[in-house]
């Protein structure tokens, strides 16, 4: 289902900022049969996948989304969904694309990680499955593609060899309490480190080779859950988001809090905070007002606040790694694509 109208970000930009975030237009792309829970772009920015509580995964081709958004498409209706996968028994929690091949992985509440080859038009089911021991909350490929890391209800991430499925755990993990389930895990750009955001409010940095914990930022979001964490491209900082309604930037070398991005309420959902493709801006969600919030990454100033056009708060936001465009996923089951108005 596609809306015929073209919608634009109509929110009032905040004055006095060092940079202004360009206006974006948004389109309703598709609808799952239940809550749209997560999204991930491919490293080349050519595809985006979404996962749902209805246990399905939808794969979109970005070029077809852009074609669909043209005011006068002469080719008739364009279908941006090029694949739909059905192979999980429980809601999808996270997704990732292999850095070199046409493989998409998904982690779900059914304790599995599944591998889908999206080069095959007829493929509906996974061609490989990792059976984990816990609810798989988050997944991420190592930049080499040879390993993947899984954040689960277990307090220590599970590191898998993609070729052998051998599972490795840190030999000397820090002492983590009973509420240490991992909400998100992400690799740095070189794979030299990975970061975990945990339900106990901690952000932990791990060596990508030895899997030893090199830094624990305990209480990064006080006693509230840390819901997301990601590295800057230069691997000097980590951006985290938590259910204490804060987004924070941490210096990896010292564990020092460098910047806070305030003014967006998120206390209920597994909220994300992400960088724009240039890392000039930080984006997140205000649950109370149902808005997309954007800050200047350098100054911490709020530069824009836009209606999300979802019915109810967006559950997930994910920015393209290659261009000024992002995806929002809603509790209203819908998936929206946002791109800069040129």
N, C-alpha and C positions, 0 to 999 in steps of 0.2 A: 504494500500500500504506500503510495507516494502523495504527499500534499501537492496541490497544484499552485499554491501561492508561494512566493519567495519572501522569506522572512529575514529581517535584518536585526542586528543587535542594537536595541533602541535605548539601552541604559545610558544614564548620564555619566560621562567620564569625570573623574575627580580632578580638580584643578591643582596646579602647583607641583606636578610631578616632573621628574627629569625627562621621562620619555612617555609618549602616549601610545597606547596599544591600539593598533589599527582596527577599524570596524570590520566585523565579520558578518557573513550571511549564513543562515542555518537551514538545513532541510531535513525533514523526517525521511529516513532511509528505509526502515523496515521495522517490523514488530515481532518480538518473540511471543510465545504463548504464556510466558510468565516473566518475572522480573529479569531485566537485562543486567547481569551482575558484573561483567568485566569486559575489557577490550584490550587489544594489543596490535600495534602496527608492525609490519615486517621491517627489517633494518634498512631496506632500500626505499621504504615509504610507498611501495606499489600496492600493498594489500593491508587490510585491517580485518581482524577477526573479533567476534563478540561471543561471549558465553552466557548462558541463561540458567535460571532456576528450572526451566522446562527440560533441562539436560541436553539441549541442542547447542551446536556451534554454527555460526554463520560466517562465511568468508566473503568479503567485499573486495572488488577491484576498484582502486582509487580512480583510475581513468574513466571508468563507467559512472562513478559517482559524479565526477566533474561534468561529464557529458549530460547526465540527468539534470544537473543544475543549470544548464544553459537555458536562457529564456525561450529560445525558439529551436528546439531540437527537431531536425527534419527527418530523423531516422525513426520516429515514433517512440513508443514507450521503451525506456532503457531499464534493464534489470541489473542493479549493481551487485546483487547477491549471486555469486558464481558457484558456490558450494554450500551445502548444508550437511553437517555430520550429526549422526545420531548413534552414539555408542556408550554413553554413560548411563548409570542408573540413578545418579543423584546430581544435584546442582553443580554447575561448573564454577570453580573459584578463580581460576587464572589460566592464562594462555601465554605461549611464546613461540616465535618462529626460529627455526634453525638458521644460523647466520650465513650458510652457504647453499643449502638445498631447499627443495620445495616441501619441507616437512613442518607441520604445526603440531605442537604438543599442548595438552590440556591437563590440568589437575582438578580433581573433583572430590566431593564429599563421600564418594564411594571408595575412597582409599586407593584410587588408581591414577596413573599418569598414562595418557594414551597418545600414540603417534599416528598422525594422519598425513598421507601423501596427497597434497592438493593439486599435483600435476595431472592426476587421473580424474577425468570428468565424472566417471561413474562411481567413484569411491564414496561410500557412505559411512564406512566403519574403519576403525583403527587397524593398522597392519602390525603394530607392536603394542604391548601393554606392560607396564611396570606395576606390579601389585605391591603397594606400600602397606605398612602396618597401621597407618593413621590417616585421618582426614587430610587430604593434600590441599593446603590453603594457597600455596604460591609455587610457581615454577619459573626457572630461568635457565637458558642455555649458556654455557661458557662460550666466550667469543670464538673459540676454536671449533665449537660444535661437538667436541669429543666427550664433554661432560655436561651434566645438568645438575642443578641444585633444587631441592624441594623443601619448602617450608611447610611444616605440618603441625598437628596438635602436640607433637613431641617438641621439647624446648631446644633441641639441637638440630640444625638442618641436615638433611640426608643428601649426600653427594653420590651421584650415580655415574658410572662409566657407561656411556651411551652404547658402546659396542658389546660389552659383556653383561651389562645390567648389574654389575657388582656394586654393592652399596657400602659407602664409607661414612663413618662418624668421626667427629673430632676426638682425638685420643685424650685430650686434656681440656674439656670444656669448663667454663666458669660455673660456679654454683648458681643454678637458676631455680627459682621457686616453682610452686605448683601451677602458677598462672603464666607460664612462659611460652605458651603456644605461639607460633610464628605467623603473623598476618601477612608479611611480605618479605621476599628475598630477591635481591638484585645484584648482578655482577657489575664490577667496574668495567670500563671500556677495554682494558687489556686482559681482564680476568685475574689480575694479581690480587684482588680482594673481592669479597662479597659482603653485603650488609643485610642484617635481619632487623625487622621491626616487629616487636613482640607485644602480646596482650598485657604483659606486666609493665608496659610503659617504657621499656628499654630499647635503645638502639645499640646493636653490637656489630663490630667490624671484625672480619675473619680473614685470615691469610688464605688466598685462593689455591695455594699448593699444599700447605701442611694442614689446612682446615683448623688451625689453632686460632683462638679468639685473641685478637691483638688489642682490642679496646672495647670496654663496656661503658656506655653512657647510661647509667642506671637512673631511672626517673626522668628520662628525656622529656616525657610528657606527664611528669608527676606520677600519680597513681592511675591515670587514664591510659587506655590502650594506645600504643603506637600503631597506626594503621597502614602507613606506607613509608618507604625510604628509597632514595635513588642517588646515585653519584653524579657529580658534575663530570663533564667530558675530560677535564684535566685531572680528575681523581683527587682533587685537593679538598673537596667538600662533599657533604651528604645533606640532602634535603629530606626532612621528615615531616609527617603529618600525624596528628593524634586526636583522640576524642576529647581532649581538653580545649578544643577550638583554637589550636595554634598550629602554625606551620613554621618550622625552624631550619636554619642553615647551620651546620656544624663543621668545624675545621677538623679534618681527619687526623692530622699530625699531633694535635694537642687535645682534641675532644672539646674544644672551647666553642661555646655558642656565639656565633658571629652575627646572626640576624634573625629577627622574628617578623613574621608576616601575620598581622592581626586584623580582626574585623570581619571574620567569617565564622559562623557558628556551625560546628560539626561535632555532635556528641553521640549520635545513634548509629550511623552507617559506617561501613568500612571505607571511609573517605580517602581520596587520593589527593596529593599535591604533586604537580609536575612542572617541569620547565618547558618553555617554548623551544622551538627548534634551535634558536640562536642563544638560548639561556639568558636573554635579556629580561624575560618576564617569568613569573610564577603564577600558575593557575590552580584554583581549587574551587570548592563548592560551599555555598551557604545554605544549610538545610532549612533554616528558619524562614528565609525569604525566597527559597527556590531559585537562587541566582548563581551564575558563574562569576567568580571574583578573580581579578587579575592585579598583581602587584609588580612594581619595578623591582627586579631581583637585586639590584645594587643598593637602592636607597631604602627598600622596604615599604615605600609608599604605595597605597592602594591607588591604582590608576583607572580602573573600570569595574563596573558591577552590572552585569547584564541579566535580564530574565532568561532562564534556561529553556523556556518553551516546553519543558516537560510538565506533565500533570503530577505533582508531587516532586520531591527532591531527586535530582540525579544521583545515581549510586556510584558512578565511576566516571572519571575523566582521563583521557589519554591523548597526548599530543603527538603529532607526526614528528619523526626524527629528521625530516628532510625539508619541510616547508611549513608556512604559517597556516596550519589546519589541525583540527582536533575532533575527537569523538566524545560524545557524552551518552551514557547509558542510564536508563531510568527505571525507577520502581514502577513506572507506568507501562513497562515492557518495551518501550520504544528505544530506537537507536537514532541519534542525530549526528550529522556531519556539519562541522563549522569550518568555513574557509574565509580567508581575507578577501574583502571587496577591493578589487583593483581599480 
